[in-house]
Amino acid sequence: MLYSKIFSKTSKTTASDADSVNARLLTQAGFIQKQMAGVYIFLPLGLRVLNKIENIIREEMEKLGACEVLMPTLTQEDSWQKTKRADLDILFHLKGRGEAKLVLNPTHEEVITPLMKNFVASYRDLPFSAFQFQNKFRNEPRAKSGLLRGREFLMKDLYSFHADEKNLDIFYEKAKKTYVNVYKRLGIGKQTFLTYASGGSFSKFSHEFQTICEAGEDTIYLCDKCKVAINQEIIDIQKTCPICNGSDLRQEKAAEAGNIFKLRTKFSEPFNLTYKTAEGKDNFVEMGCYGIGLSRAMGIIVELFHDDKGIIWPENVAPFQIHLMALGKEKNVAEEAQKIYQQMQKKGIEVLYDDRADVSAGEKFAVADLIGLPYRVVISEKTLAKKSVELKKRTQTKADLIPTQKIIKTLSSYEP
């Protein structure tokens, strides 16, 4: 993509109301634009990152055997009355035509559970799982920390349906491993820990995945021996690691990157979602839910990976892999840059080409560092005199000279 064709450019100033690193850098680098408190527009570069995150999660959900669906953002309030959750203070309530009472969904149990009454009749129909990517709406009393706590955000829901608790447990353990794979691929696996949380009415524990992060609003207690954590609610009661019972726990600030929860029959009962057993008995379907906030994950990544110059994107989620630039106004430099750009495109290398001729080298370097693509390729009179181009990784200070005829092969080996 040509940088000159992207309407959302970087800014030399930071937003006055940016209350976190991710809000400041993502706005300044032209990835997002704040519309109102807790609501952001994803600009071209930001949407590419969001799509990369979505594709990684989709691949892992499909490996888990789940089918993708898309449910509406609007729901009749009656469904929320059935589950006794219509009075939640985070709900956005609307009135439709004919005084219809509607809710903007903050979660989708009230949608998917009655939906499955159309498809579940017998034990032979179980187990199965379905996932979606959908915007959520939560009337947070205080939206803050950029993408970490919003009023509208993109989330992945996964719901599983089972004939008994034993089968639910089996799937639940598989989902844990899948989540570990997701965070590893997003580049935050080393900082993200399975965290024990309150299980509510039906099980001793549920689980969160918490990422150690200074901007996070949660406090976790990490057991370095077991590589798991406990949230504040559990530590107030238990005070020890749930695996080894050790009390040598390290306190950390963290941001929730996802959660998994055994719903059991909490929602199948009010909606009368049942199935016939082999003996002809009606049993309630056992359910589980598994969430990941995509926009929140994007914010967490920026909180973890940045320096004083800008963002440092992990390769798997970077909007492009290569930041290509030509320095100077010489015709031969521009021609060589255009030639390499076309070769990159032909090879399927994701490249952002800063093709602006009226911008100084210093400004182009500053833009490249702020946007934070994994690799920078520079072409100039100086490099062409050596029949080379300059290649530098975003995390390194020193650049290497690569022979022009070898640059495409070299870059192809860097593709994530």
C-alpha positions as CSV (number, residue, x, y, z in Angstrom):
1,M,0.0,0.0,0.0
2,L,1.1,3.5,-0.8
3,Y,1.4,5.7,2.3
4,S,0.2,8.7,0.2
5,K,-3.1,7.0,-0.4
6,I,-3.9,6.5,3.3
7,F,-6.1,9.4,4.4
8,S,-5.3,8.9,8.1
9,K,-1.8,10.2,8.6
10,T,0.4,10.3,11.7
11,S,0.3,13.3,14.0
12,K,3.2,15.2,15.7
13,T,1.1,15.9,18.7
14,T,-0.7,13.6,21.1
15,A,-4.4,13.7,22.0
16,S,-4.9,15.8,25.1
17,D,-7.4,13.3,26.5
18,A,-5.3,10.2,25.9
19,D,-5.2,8.5,29.3
20,S,-3.0,5.5,28.4
21,V,-0.1,4.5,26.2
22,N,-2.3,2.6,23.8
23,A,-4.8,5.5,23.4
24,R,-1.9,8.0,22.8
25,L,0.2,5.9,20.4
26,L,-2.7,4.4,18.4
27,T,-4.3,7.8,17.9
28,Q,-1.0,9.6,17.1
29,A,0.1,6.9,14.7
30,G,-3.2,7.0,12.8
31,F,-4.6,3.6,13.8
32,I,-7.8,4.8,15.6
33,Q,-9.8,7.9,16.2
34,K,-11.8,8.6,19.3
35,Q,-15.5,9.4,18.5
36,M,-16.6,9.7,22.1
37,A,-15.7,8.3,25.5
38,G,-15.2,4.6,25.1
39,V,-16.0,4.5,21.4
40,Y,-13.3,4.4,18.7
41,I,-13.2,4.4,14.9
42,F,-10.7,1.9,13.5
43,L,-8.8,3.6,10.6
44,P,-7.2,1.7,7.7
45,L,-4.0,0.7,9.6
46,G,-6.0,-0.1,12.8
47,L,-8.5,-2.2,10.9
48,R,-5.7,-4.3,9.4
49,V,-4.3,-5.1,12.9
50,L,-7.8,-5.9,14.1
51,N,-8.3,-8.2,11.1
52,K,-5.0,-9.9,11.8
53,I,-6.1,-10.6,15.4
54,E,-9.5,-11.8,14.2
55,N,-7.9,-14.2,11.7
56,I,-5.6,-15.8,14.3
57,I,-8.5,-16.3,16.7
58,R,-10.7,-17.7,13.9
59,E,-8.1,-20.3,12.9
60,E,-7.8,-21.4,16.5
61,M,-11.5,-21.7,17.0
62,E,-11.9,-23.7,13.9
63,K,-9.1,-26.1,15.1
64,L,-11.2,-26.5,18.2
65,G,-14.0,-27.7,16.0
66,A,-16.3,-24.7,16.4
67,C,-18.6,-23.3,13.7
68,E,-18.8,-19.6,13.0
69,V,-22.1,-17.7,13.2
70,L,-23.1,-14.1,13.4
71,M,-25.7,-13.0,15.9
72,P,-27.5,-9.6,16.0
73,T,-26.5,-6.7,18.3
74,L,-30.1,-6.0,19.0
75,T,-32.3,-8.3,21.2
76,Q,-35.8,-8.0,22.7
77,E,-35.7,-7.1,26.3
78,D,-38.0,-10.1,27.0
79,S,-35.0,-12.5,26.7
80,W,-33.1,-10.5,29.4
81,Q,-36.2,-10.6,31.6
82,K,-36.2,-14.4,31.4
83,T,-32.7,-14.6,32.7
84,K,-33.3,-11.9,35.3
85,R,-30.6,-9.7,33.9
86,A,-32.7,-6.9,32.4
87,D,-31.7,-4.6,35.3
88,L,-28.0,-4.8,34.8
89,D,-26.6,-1.3,35.0
90,I,-24.3,-1.8,31.9
91,L,-27.2,-2.5,29.5
92,F,-28.1,0.0,26.8
93,H,-31.9,0.0,26.6
94,L,-33.7,1.2,23.4
95,K,-37.3,1.7,22.3
96,G,-38.2,0.4,18.8
97,R,-41.4,0.9,16.8
98,G,-44.6,0.2,18.6
99,E,-42.8,0.8,21.9
100,A,-40.8,-2.4,21.5
101,K,-38.3,-2.8,24.3
102,L,-34.8,-3.6,23.0
103,V,-31.3,-4.1,24.4
104,L,-27.9,-3.6,22.7
105,N,-26.2,-6.8,23.6
106,P,-23.1,-6.7,26.0
107,T,-23.0,-10.5,25.7
108,H,-25.0,-13.1,23.7
109,E,-26.2,-15.9,26.1
110,E,-29.7,-14.4,25.7
111,V,-29.5,-14.8,22.0
112,I,-27.7,-18.1,21.4
113,T,-29.5,-20.2,24.0
114,P,-33.1,-19.7,22.6
115,L,-31.6,-20.0,19.1
116,M,-30.3,-23.5,19.9
117,K,-33.8,-24.7,20.8
118,N,-34.3,-24.9,17.0
119,F,-31.4,-27.3,16.6
120,V,-31.2,-29.5,19.7
121,A,-33.7,-32.2,20.3
122,S,-31.7,-35.4,21.1
123,Y,-28.4,-36.4,22.7
124,R,-27.3,-37.2,19.2
125,D,-27.3,-33.4,18.5
126,L,-24.6,-32.9,21.2
127,P,-21.9,-31.8,21.7
128,F,-21.2,-28.8,19.5
129,S,-19.8,-25.3,19.7
130,A,-20.4,-22.0,17.9
131,F,-18.4,-18.8,17.9
132,Q,-18.8,-15.3,16.5
133,F,-17.1,-11.9,16.2
134,Q,-19.5,-9.1,17.1
135,N,-19.6,-5.6,18.5
136,K,-20.6,-5.4,22.2
137,F,-22.1,-2.5,24.0
138,R,-21.6,-1.9,27.7
139,N,-22.7,1.3,29.5
140,E,-19.5,1.5,31.5
141,P,-19.7,4.1,34.3
142,R,-16.2,5.2,33.4
143,A,-14.7,4.3,30.0
144,K,-10.9,4.6,30.3
145,S,-7.5,3.3,29.2
146,G,-8.1,3.6,25.5
147,L,-9.1,0.3,24.0
148,L,-8.8,-1.5,27.4
149,R,-12.2,-0.4,28.7
150,G,-14.7,0.8,26.1
151,R,-18.5,1.2,25.7
152,E,-18.4,-0.4,22.3
153,F,-15.8,-3.0,21.4
154,L,-15.3,-6.1,19.2
155,M,-15.4,-9.4,20.9
156,K,-15.1,-13.1,20.1
157,D,-17.8,-15.3,21.8
158,L,-17.6,-19.1,21.8
159,Y,-20.4,-21.1,23.3
160,S,-20.3,-24.9,23.8
161,F,-23.3,-27.3,24.3
162,H,-23.0,-30.7,26.0
163,A,-25.1,-33.6,27.3
164,D,-23.4,-33.8,30.7
165,E,-20.9,-32.0,32.9
166,K,-18.1,-34.6,32.1
167,N,-18.3,-33.7,28.4
168,L,-18.3,-30.0,29.2
169,D,-15.2,-30.5,31.3
170,I,-13.3,-32.2,28.4
171,F,-14.1,-29.3,26.1
172,Y,-13.3,-26.8,28.7
173,E,-9.8,-28.1,29.1
174,K,-9.3,-28.1,25.3
175,A,-10.5,-24.5,25.3
176,K,-7.8,-23.6,27.9
177,K,-5.1,-24.9,25.6
178,T,-6.6,-23.1,22.6
179,Y,-6.5,-19.8,24.5
180,V,-2.8,-20.4,25.3
181,N,-2.2,-20.9,21.6
182,V,-4.1,-17.7,20.7
183,Y,-2.0,-15.5,23.1
184,K,1.2,-17.1,21.9
185,R,0.4,-16.2,18.3
186,L,-0.7,-12.7,19.2
187,G,2.8,-12.2,20.7
188,I,1.7,-11.8,24.4
189,G,1.9,-15.4,25.5
190,K,4.9,-14.9,27.8
191,Q,3.1,-12.1,29.7
192,T,-0.4,-13.8,29.8
193,F,-1.3,-16.2,32.6
194,L,-4.2,-18.5,33.3
195,T,-5.8,-16.9,36.3
196,Y,-8.2,-18.5,38.8
197,A,-11.4,-16.5,39.4
198,S,-14.7,-17.0,41.1
199,G,-16.8,-19.8,39.6
200,G,-20.1,-18.5,40.7
201,S,-22.9,-20.9,41.5
202,F,-21.9,-24.0,39.6
203,S,-18.1,-24.5,40.0
204,K,-15.4,-23.5,42.4
205,F,-13.4,-21.6,39.8
206,S,-13.8,-20.0,36.5
207,H,-10.7,-18.8,34.6
208,E,-9.5,-15.5,33.2
209,F,-6.4,-15.0,31.1
210,Q,-4.6,-12.0,32.5
211,T,-1.8,-10.1,30.9
212,I,0.8,-8.4,33.2
213,C,0.4,-4.8,32.2
214,E,0.9,-1.5,34.1
215,A,-2.2,0.0,32.5
216,G,-4.3,-2.9,33.7
217,E,-7.0,-2.3,36.3
218,D,-6.8,-5.8,37.9
219,T,-4.5,-7.1,40.6
220,I,-3.3,-10.7,40.3
221,Y,-1.1,-12.9,42.4
222,L,1.3,-15.0,40.3
223,C,2.8,-18.3,41.4
224,D,6.1,-18.5,39.6
225,K,6.4,-22.2,40.4
226,C,3.1,-23.2,38.7
227,K,2.9,-20.3,36.1
228,V,-0.7,-19.6,37.1
229,A,-2.3,-16.7,38.9
230,I,-5.1,-15.9,41.2
231,N,-7.3,-12.8,41.1
232,Q,-8.0,-10.5,44.0
233,E,-11.4,-12.0,44.8
234,I,-10.0,-15.5,45.2
235,I,-6.8,-14.5,47.1
236,D,-9.0,-12.7,49.7
237,I,-10.6,-16.1,50.4
238,Q,-7.9,-18.7,49.6
239,K,-4.6,-16.9,49.9
240,T,-2.6,-19.8,48.3
241,C,-1.9,-21.1,44.8
242,P,-4.8,-23.4,43.8
243,I,-2.4,-25.9,42.3
244,C,0.5,-26.2,44.7
245,N,-1.1,-24.5,47.8
246,G,2.1,-22.4,48.0
247,S,1.8,-18.9,49.5
248,D,4.9,-17.4,47.8
249,L,2.9,-15.3,45.4
250,R,3.9,-12.2,43.5
251,Q,1.5,-9.3,43.1
252,E,1.2,-7.8,39.7
253,K,-1.0,-5.3,37.8
254,A,-2.8,-7.0,34.9
255,A,-5.4,-6.5,32.1
256,E,-7.9,-9.2,31.4
257,A,-7.3,-10.6,27.9
258,G,-10.0,-13.2,28.0
259,N,-12.1,-15.5,30.1
260,I,-13.7,-19.0,30.1
261,F,-16.7,-20.0,32.2
262,K,-18.8,-23.1,32.8
263,L,-22.3,-21.9,32.6
264,R,-23.7,-25.3,33.3
265,T,-27.5,-24.9,33.1
266,K,-27.7,-21.3,34.1
267,F,-29.2,-20.2,30.8
268,S,-30.6,-23.5,29.4
269,E,-33.1,-23.7,32.3
270,P,-34.8,-20.3,31.9
271,F,-35.1,-20.9,28.1
272,N,-36.0,-24.6,28.6
273,L,-33.2,-25.8,26.3
274,T,-33.4,-29.5,26.8
275,Y,-32.5,-32.7,24.9
276,K,-33.8,-36.3,25.0
277,T,-31.5,-38.8,26.5
278,A,-31.1,-42.3,25.1
279,E,-33.6,-43.4,27.7
280,G,-36.1,-40.8,26.5
281,K,-35.6,-38.5,29.5
282,D,-35.5,-34.7,29.1
283,N,-32.3,-33.1,30.5
284,F,-31.1,-29.5,30.4
285,V,-28.2,-28.9,28.1
286,E,-24.9,-28.1,29.8
287,M,-23.2,-24.9,28.5
288,G,-19.8,-23.2,28.5
289,C,-18.8,-19.7,27.3
290,Y,-15.4,-18.4,26.3
291,G,-14.6,-14.8,25.4
292,I,-11.8,-12.7,24.0
293,G,-11.9,-9.0,23.4
294,L,-10.2,-8.3,20.1
295,S,-9.9,-4.5,20.4
296,R,-8.8,-4.9,24.0
297,A,-6.1,-7.4,22.9
298,M,-4.9,-4.7,20.4
299,G,-4.6,-2.2,23.2
300,I,-2.8,-4.7,25.4
301,I,-0.3,-5.4,22.7
302,V,0.6,-1.7,22.3
303,E,0.9,-1.3,26.1
304,L,3.4,-4.1,26.1
305,F,5.4,-3.3,22.9
306,H,6.4,0.3,22.5
307,D,9.3,2.6,23.1
308,D,9.8,6.4,23.3
309,K,9.5,6.6,19.5
310,G,6.3,4.6,19.0
311,I,4.7,1.2,18.6
312,I,6.6,-2.1,18.1
313,W,4.2,-4.5,16.5
314,P,4.7,-8.3,16.8
315,E,5.0,-9.7,13.3
316,N,1.8,-11.8,13.4
317,V,-0.4,-8.8,14.0
318,A,1.5,-5.9,12.3
319,P,-0.6,-4.2,9.7
320,F,2.3,-4.6,7.2
321,Q,5.6,-6.4,7.6
322,I,7.8,-3.9,5.7
323,H,8.0,-0.1,5.8
324,L,9.7,0.9,2.5
325,M,10.9,4.4,1.9
326,A,12.9,6.3,-0.7
327,L,15.1,9.2,0.6
328,G,15.8,12.3,-1.6
329,K,14.2,13.5,-4.8
330,E,16.6,11.8,-7.2
331,K,14.8,10.1,-10.1
332,N,16.9,6.9,-9.9
333,V,16.1,6.5,-6.2
334,A,12.4,6.8,-6.8
335,E,12.6,4.3,-9.8
336,E,14.5,1.7,-7.8
337,A,12.1,2.1,-4.8
338,Q,9.1,1.6,-7.2
339,K,10.7,-1.4,-8.7
340,I,11.4,-3.1,-5.3
341,Y,7.8,-2.1,-4.2
342,Q,6.3,-3.9,-7.2
343,Q,8.6,-7.0,-6.6
344,M,7.4,-7.1,-3.0
345,Q,3.8,-7.0,-4.0
346,K,4.3,-9.7,-6.6
347,K,5.9,-12.0,-3.9
348,G,3.0,-11.3,-1.5
349,I,5.1,-9.4,1.0
350,E,3.0,-7.0,3.0
351,V,4.6,-3.6,2.4
352,L,3.7,0.0,3.2
353,Y,5.6,2.3,0.8
354,D,6.2,5.9,1.9
355,D,6.2,7.3,-1.6
356,R,6.0,11.0,-0.6
357,A,8.6,13.0,-2.4
358,D,8.2,16.3,-0.5
359,V,9.0,14.9,3.0
360,S,12.4,15.0,4.7
361,A,14.3,11.8,5.7
362,G,13.9,12.7,9.4
363,E,10.2,12.9,9.1
364,K,9.9,9.6,7.3
365,F,12.0,7.9,9.9
366,A,9.9,9.4,12.7
367,V,6.7,8.2,11.0
368,A,8.2,4.7,10.5
369,D,9.1,4.4,14.2
370,L,5.7,5.7,15.3
371,I,3.8,3.2,13.1
372,G,6.1,0.5,14.3
373,L,6.2,-2.1,11.5
374,P,8.7,-5.0,12.1
375,Y,11.2,-4.1,9.3
376,R,12.3,-0.9,7.6
377,V,13.8,-0.8,4.1
378,V,15.5,2.4,3.0
379,I,16.7,3.3,-0.5
380,S,18.9,6.3,-1.1
381,E,21.7,7.6,-3.3
382,K,24.1,6.4,-0.6
383,T,22.7,2.8,-0.7
384,L,22.4,2.6,-4.4
385,A,26.1,3.7,-4.8
386,K,26.8,0.4,-3.0
387,K,24.2,-1.5,-5.1
388,S,22.4,-2.2,-1.8
389,V,19.4,-1.2,0.3
390,E,19.3,-0.5,4.1
391,L,17.4,-3.1,6.2
392,K,16.7,-2.5,9.9
393,K,14.5,-4.3,12.4
394,R,12.3,-2.1,14.5
395,T,13.7,-3.4,17.7
396,Q,17.3,-2.9,16.6
397,T,19.4,0.3,16.4
398,K,21.8,-0.8,13.7
399,A,20.8,-1.3,10.0
400,D,22.4,-3.8,7.6
401,L,23.2,-3.2,3.9
402,I,21.7,-5.9,1.8
403,P,22.5,-6.3,-1.9
404,T,19.6,-5.0,-4.0
405,Q,19.3,-8.3,-5.9
406,K,19.0,-10.2,-2.6
407,I,16.5,-8.0,-0.7
408,I,13.3,-9.8,-1.9
409,K,14.6,-13.2,-1.0
410,T,15.8,-11.9,2.4
411,L,12.4,-10.3,3.2
412,S,10.5,-13.4,2.0
413,S,12.1,-15.3,4.8
414,Y,10.8,-12.8,7.4
415,E,7.1,-13.3,6.6
416,P,5.3,-14.5,9.8
